[in-house]
């Protein structure tokens, strides 16, 4: 009789007993002529039979009938139940119990339905814990930790507090920034390289497109360790080859990476040192860890495979709580703390001016106030009294302790690259600051001195 843990991220549904990874497979389902199949077998046919594939059911868990004509007799809950039952039968022995690590993209309604499914399947669930909390097993002294993970359709960035334990504080689910968005970008880039270098288009047939999809993780692993990636595909007895510089994978992913960066930076206040904890899945994406360190700052910590589920097994009781299972967002640490250098919190290029329309105003240690009504004796950038959503003294920008910092004083919010800041935030060259809603946009720029 053992306690098992499952990390229910649809990019890799993973079960462990704490020592071994018992299974890992994607949240894919295929409705074939012979019935419903899921996991790796469905993934292996995703390009061959795309119209028979479902891959959003863990993300959109509900009892509403699917709109696809081939699946109208099923709900996403049916697909989750089918895959979860198959996985549990594969890994569990009589008497085993299960703890669940659940991703931030699952809502309260999703989680309630999930627990109902486990009850119908007679799976004895003893705990349900936020995945970022389960993955965070140590204190990051002098820093504020954030956990970064990727699912099939989104990225989740979670800020954690450290009041004697790892505790969920807030999170952002970054849409269209998951594994499938990255795969689509890289598959197009790889296909273009084959066309240019060997005059062969691997996306022209479903068979070779599936071959690309099957091998992409191997090629990404090479891109993480070598300067270039040599790729080969055989079709109808003819071998085709292409080579891509590893940095091209990073460059192609820049829009997705930047979206993750913007959401992550909005979780940090000015003066805080980030401790960026990446799941092994996120760490395998070429250049992502380096991009986060360069654009967000602090230090990056790469977790081992299965870290979330393993962290749950190690810190979870086998006894079912008396009041029933509810979502837990805090756990004690069970590993030695790590101390960070406070100086590592700085990142990016510091702006020298703020640009409003065609006017650039210098930034320095004396605060520049932005709003709709000037105060006597202050440096002031008048945004106009007729601008909706702008407070009289909306925010200040000043250079302090080696950082350019915006501090919000408003009712309507100050937004950094589209995301509302929490009190204050450090600014970088190229940032877009939106003051109010709909408000006014200003750009942070760098001007070289003579």
Secondary structure, 3 states (H helix, E strand, C coil): CCEEEEECCCCCEEEECCCCEEEEECCCEEEECCEEEECHHHHCCCCCCHHHEECCCCCCCCCCECCCHHHCCCEHHHHHHHHHHHHHHHHCCCCCEEEEEECCCCCHHHHHHHHHHHHHCCCCEEEEEEHHHHHCCCCEECCEEEEEEECCCEEEEEEEECCCCEEEEEEEEEECCCHHHHHHHHHHHHHHHHHHHHCCCCCCCHHHHHHHHHHHHHHHHHHHHCCEEEEEEEECCEEEEEEEEHHHHHHHCHHHHHHHHHHHHCCCCCCCCEEEEECHHHHCCCCHHHHHHHHHCCEEEECCCCHHHHHHHHHCCCCCCCCCCCEECEECCCCCCEECCHHHHCCCCCCCEEEECCEEEECCCCCEEEECCCCCCCEEEECCCCCCCCCCCCEEEEEECCEEEEEECCCCCEEECCEECCCEEEECCCCEEEECCCCEEEEEECCCCC
